[in-house]
Amino acid sequence: MLNRRFLLVKLRLTLWVKLLGEVEEFFEQYLSQDSIFSNKAALQAQYIPNQIVHREEQQQQVARVLAPVLRLQKPSNLFIYGKTGTGKTLVIKQVLQDILKVATGRALPIKIVYVNCKLKHVADTEYRLLVQILRDFGKSLPTTGLPTEEVYRVFYAALDEQPLQLVLVLDEIDELIGKTGNSALYNLTRCNTALLKTRLTLVGICNNIMFTDGLDPRIKSSLSEEELIFPPYNALQLQSILQQRSSLAFRSNVMTQGVLEKCAAFAAREHGDARRALDLLRVAGELADRAISSQVLIEHLDEAEKKLEKDHHLEAVANQPRQYHAVLYAVCKLLEQRSSIFTGEVYSRYQFICSSASMRPLTQRRVSDILGDLDILGLVHAPILSKGRYGRTRQITLPYGAEVQSKIRSMLDESLALQHAEH
């Protein structure tokens, strides 16, 4: 028996040494060949190229709205809408960079503050949002503990230390409203009545074109906003974007024929999402690098598409606003025991979820529109059925398996904080 155990341990040790040798050999081979990337950062969503292709018109529109800030006049508040990956954040950052460049050259008192409201512990509450903005003014406050009125007192004092034109960009602003309700946006729109030296301009970026429909009427009246909608990219535009970025990201003669075209076609199928296209190309490049290939092949792109598709549903859920989460959560809960449901049933459960999560419910018609959007995104399957004189409804099912459903419910639990209310 002891001899047998000794042989088993020896065999395992031999296999371990062999595997370790193979790993070391792979590393040596990997380092002996140059990476096919020359600047991988060019494929990241946050990278800002010198020229933003196919968004020239939107850049001009944003520039015209915000130009008065260079005359030290307050511009109109600006709200930008569009699906994920349509270049909204990219264009705003580029235009504001140009404004700061001119302002610096002319010594103009202009400040830009950018806040991504989707990041955890940044805009979860009105208090944390103010603390985050104050950090840009060099003011340090505890993330909890002070009365909100005291934080506003410090906030106004910091902004009014000297004459200033402040442009506050709230990216994913629908996430802010979903977490804090209307109060944060209401108070920010009224800031200028309390400020003596500084003028605050709001720029909101949102994926949901119907975002303002759910706002308190008092906020809508005080926004005085300009609105700009970014359309999705088509396949040819995505191909042009990929050509630009790949020339920056990869070494010469790395891209084989057909890769960029197929990558663009994949992303166009996802409703013109340039971010998705860039992710596909980046992952294909990484897979080629790992295979110690000198070129990116169609096979690498196909493998990248399969790899990203696994996480597609989870990523799509994460990118939706909180109202969409409430509707999808209602669908998931109802379908735990049934194979299909209808729109009216979803709305009843959705209303209960809104009440539990302290959210203002939307109309049944708007919830039906959201179900249509979720259908387009592939998060539900919801074809419209005619019931003759009784009108039309959607028959709803889920297009993914139990494992993905479980992960999505966990994400929605966290987003809506319904662990106790719904379980």
N, C-alpha and C positions, 0 to 999 in steps of 0.2 A: 504493500500500500504506500509506504514512504517513497519507494523507488518510483512509483507511478506519479506521485505528486511532484517529485523532483523533476521528472521528465516534462511534466506539464508546465512547471514554472520555467524550466529551461527553454521550452518551445515558445512561451509567451515573451520571454526576454529576447530571444532571437528575432521574433517578429517585430518587437518594439525597436530593436537596433536597426533592422532593415528599413522600417518605416522612417526612422529618424534620418537614416542615410539618404533615403529618397527625398525627404523634405529638404535636406541640406543641398542635395544635388539640384532640386528645383530652384532654390534660392540662387545658387550659383549661375544656373542657366538664365534665370530671370534677370539677374544683374548684368549678364554678359551682353544683353541686347538692349538697345535704347528703347525707351517708352515710345509708343506711337503718339502720345500726347506731347504737345509743346506748351499748352496753357489750358489745362482742364477747367480752370475757373470760368472760361468763356462759355461753358455749357451750363453754368449754374444760373438759377432763376434770378438771383440778385445782381448778376453782372450787368453793367450798363455799357453797351458798346458806344463808340463815337457817333454812329448813325443808327437810329432806330427805324428800320425799314417798315414800310406799309402803315406807319402811324404818323406820317408827316402832317396830315390834316388835323389830327387830334392834338398834336404838339402845338400847332398854330392856334387852335381854339383855346387850349389851356393857357398859352402865353398871353393871348389877348385879354382873357378874364383876369389874370393875375398881374398884368403889366402896371396897373395903377400903384402897386406897392413901391415901384421904383421912383414914383413921384411923391412918395410918402403919403399916399392916399389909401384909404381902406378899400380893397377890391370887394366884389360880391363874394359871398360864400359859394363854394363850388362842390357839387356832388357828381361823382363819376361812377357809372354803372357798367357792368359787363361781366360775362362768364369768366371763370378762372382761366388764366393763361391768355388773356386778350391784350395784355400790355399796359394795363391801367397804372399799376405801381411804377413800372419802368418809365412811362412817359412823365408822370408827376415828378419822379426823382430827377430826371434829366432836365426838365424845365426849371425846377427849383435850384438845381446846381448852376444853371446858366444865370438865374436871377442873383444868386449869391456871388457869382463871379463878377457881375456888373456892380453889385452893391459894394463889394470889397474894393474894387477899383475906384469907386467914387466916394468911399467912406460913408456909405448910407447906413443908418441904424435899422437893419433888417435882420430878423432872426427866423430860422426855420426849425420847427420841432416836429419830428416824425414819430408816431406811436403805432405799433402793430397791436391792435386790440385783441388779436387772437392768441397772443402769447400768454402763457399762464403767469399769474402774479404780476401782470402789468396793468391790465384794465379789468380785473375781476370785480372790482368795486369802484365807485366814484372816488373814494378816498385814495385808492392805489393809483388811479389815473392821475390825480393831481400830484401825488408824490413823484410819479414818473416824470411828469412835465417839469416839476420843480428841480429835478436832478439836472436838467439841461440848463438851468439857471444857477447851478452851483449850490443849491440849497438841499441840505440833507435832513430828512424827517423820518421818524420811525414808520414802518409800513402799517402799523396798527397802533391804536391807543389814544390818539388825540380826537377830540370832537371834530366832525367834518367842518363846522363853522370856523374852527381855529385854523384848519388847513387852508380854507378859502381866504382867511385873513392874511396868512403868510403868502399865499398864491398871488393875491392882488398886490401886496407890498413888493414882492419880487418883480412882478411885471412892470410896476410903476416906478422902479428905481430911476429910470431914465427914459426919455422919449424913444419909442420903439414901434416898428411895424412887425407884428408877430404872425407868422403863417403856421397854423397848427394842422398837421395832416393826421387824420385818424383813419388808418387802413383797417379794413374789415369792420367798419363802423357798426354794422348790424350785429356783430358779436358783442360790442359794447352795450347796445340797447338790450340785447338778450340777457346780459348778465346784470345790468344795473337798472333796467327800466328807463323811463324817460328823463329822470331827474338830472343825470350828468349832462346830457345834450342840452336840456332846457337851461341849466345854469351857465353852460359855456356860451350859448347864444345870447345870454343877457350880460355877459362879462363887460362889454363895452360901456354899459351904463354905469358900472362901478369904477372903471379905470379912467384916470385923468391924463396920463402921458402916453399910454400904449393903446394901440388898436389891434384887435385880434380878428384874424380871418380864418374861417374853418374850411378845410378841404376834406371831404368825406369820400372814401373809396369803398364800394359795396358790390357784391356779386348779384344782389337781388334788386331788380329794377322796380319792384313794388314796395321797396323798403319804407318809403315815406308814407305809404297808405296806412301803416299801423302806428304812426306817430301821433302824439297829442296835438290837437289843433293849435294850441298856443305855441308849440315849437315850430310847426310848419309856418305859422304867420311871422315868426321872428327870424327864420332862416334867410329869407330873401335870396334864395339860392339860384345859381346857374346850374343847369343839368347837362351832362354830356354822356352819351351812351357809346361804348366801344363794341363794335360788331365782332363776331368770331372771324378768325383767319380762314381763308379757303386753302385747298391743297397746294396751289401754285405759290401763294404767299408764304405758306409754311416751308415750302421747298427753298424759297429765296432766303428766308430767315436761317434755315439750316445750312445753306451754302455759306452765308456770311459767318456764322458761328463756327462751323467746322474748319474754315480757313484759318480762324484764330486759334482753335483748340488743338488741331492735329498737325503733325508734320506733313510735308509734301508727299503726294502720291500714296496716301494711306487709304483713302476712301475708294472702294471699288464701285464699278458701274451699277446703278440701280439702288444703292443703299439709301441715299438721301431721298430719292423719289418714293421708295416704299415706306420709309420712316414718316415722310410727310403725309402719305395716304393713311397710315395707321392713325396719326394724330388728327387728321381731318375727320376721320370716323368718330373721334371723341369730341366733336363739335368745335373744331378749330382751336384746340388748346396748345399754344406754343410751348408752354412749360412741359407738357406731356411729351411733345416732340423732342425737346432738348434732353429730357430724362432718358428717353429711349436711345438717343444717339450716344449719350454719355455711358449708359450701361452697356451698350453694344461695344463701345471702345474699351471699357474695362474688361469685358469678357475676352475680347481679342488680345488685350495685354496679358491676361492671365494664361491664355493659351499660347503665349509667346509667338503671336502671329505678327507679321509686319504690316498687315492690312486689316481693315474692318470689312468682313464679308457679309453677305446676305444671311448666312447661317447664324452669325453673331447677333444680327438684328432680330431674327426670328426667336432666338433664345432669350434675348432681352425683352421682347414683347410678352413672351410667356411668363417670364420672371416678374415683370411689372403688373401683369394682368392679375396675378395672385393677390396683390395688394390694392388693386384698383377700387374694389368696392369699399374697402376700409378708408382709403384716401378720399374717395368721393364723399363718403359720409362726413368725414372730418372737415371737409371744405364747405359744408352747408351751414346756413344760419340756424339759429336756435329754433325758430318756428318750423323749419323743415325737419329738425330733429324731433320735435313734438309730434308732427304728423307721421313720420316714419316709425316712431316708437309706438304710436297707437296701432299702426298696421302690424308691427311685429308682435305686440301683445295679443291682438285679436287672432292672429294666424298661428298662435302656439297650439291651439286645439282644433283648428279647421284648415281646410285646404284652400279656400278662397273666401273673400268678403266683398262688401259693396261700400260705396262712398258714404252713404248715410250712417252706416255703422262706425266708420272711421271718425266721422265728425263728432259723434256722441262721446267716443272714448277720448278724442283729442281735446274736447272741452274740459273733461275731467282732469286730464294731464296738465292743461294750462292752469286750472285752479290749484292743483297740487304744487305746481312750480312757480306760482305767483306771476304768471304771464297773462297778457291780455289776448283773449282768443280772437282769431280772424273770422271773417264770414265764411259760411259754407262754400260759397262760390270761390273764394280765395283758396280755401283748402283743396278744392277740386283742381284748381290751377296748379297748386304745389304738387299734387299727386301726378299731374301731367308732366311737371318738371322732373320729378323723381323717376317717372317712366322713361323719359328721354335719357336720363343719366344712367339708366340700367339698374337702379336701386329697387324698383318695384316693376312688376308687369301689370299694367293697368289699361287694357283696351276698353274703349267706350262701347257699351251695349245699348241698343234701343229697346225700350219697353212700350213701344206704341204710344197710346194716348197718355201713359203714365210718365212719359219723358225719357231721359237718358241717364245712365249711371255708369260707373266704372266697376268692372269686376277685377279684383286685385289679388295677385299672388306674389310670392317672393321668388326671384330667379336664381337664388344661390342656396347652397346646402346648409345643413344644421350647424356645422362648425363656424361658417362665416356668419350665420344668423346670431349665434351665441356671442361672437366677438363684437358684432354691431350693437347688440343689446347692451353689452358692457360699456361701449363707448357712449351710447345714449344715456345710460344710467348716470355716468359721470357728468355729461354735459347738462342734463336736466336735474341732477341731484334728486332722483326719485327712488333711491334704494329702499326707502321706508314707505313712501307713499304708494308705490305700485307693487310691492312684493309682499 
